[in-house]
Amino acid sequence: MIQVKDNPSATRLNDLMSNLYSCPPHRYHQPANASGPQRRIAIVGNAPPVCDMAKTIDSADFVIRFNQPLAFGAQYGERLDLLCLINSGGQAEEWLRNATLTQTEYFKACRQVLFPNHPTILDRYHPQSIALAQGGATSHLTEELKGWIETAGKPVEVVSKALYLQTFISLKLPWRDLNRCWLSSGILATAHALAHADENDRIEIYGFSWQGWEGHPWASEKAWYVAAQQRAALWLAT
């Protein structure tokens, strides 16, 4: 799970995001099967796989996946340490209404859940979008979803509002766009990994296409990943 240390070092994240905010003092816990000083953290998106990467991904020391993971148990492997679940909108409402999420193989496999959108960010910048997605309801369902998931035995963490804003600023978008676009779960989970991983950990990105829902700033996010790879903050297998 998450292990707190006294003196965090988040050089890569700070370099990438210009030290605009402090990073949370957490690290991904060293799993029992991790070997050597450098660990591999695999972040696996939901773009259709172009080849079988199961063995490569499953051999990582820590694996992050999203929502309903594509090709789980197939080309993208089956290891799952941290499951990033959207905590607002129609998808969150469907999970609560149908109560099927906790019965899935990928939910059972994960050790911890991450919500990408902090309640303060949702309340301040996206109340109208939430209302439209949820049939007029203005609640983002974070607390309801968190309680349900924790009752099912999985601890839940939420991306901090400071890290959300820090990531947004690093995309170099106009400030007014905070109300107009949503950062994707992918980039928020990646920023979370950069903040929580040890400095010499290798962060690997699989299955990212930077395409999909039009509310995400895909072009800016893709440029962010390219810049991160150029600074050796992460490695793009996509």
Protein Blocks (a to p, Z undefined) as FASTA:
>chain_A
ZZddfbdcffkmmmmnoomaccddbdddddfkbgcjbdcdddddfbdcfbdcklmmmmpm
bdcdehjaehihilnojbdfbdcddfedjklmmmmmnommmmpmklmmpmbdcdfbdfkl
mmmmmmmmmmmmnoopabeolmmmmmmmmmnopacddddfklmmmmmmmnopafklmmmp
ccdfklmmmmmmmmmmcfkbccddehiahiajfkbcfklmmmmmmmmmmnopaccfZZ
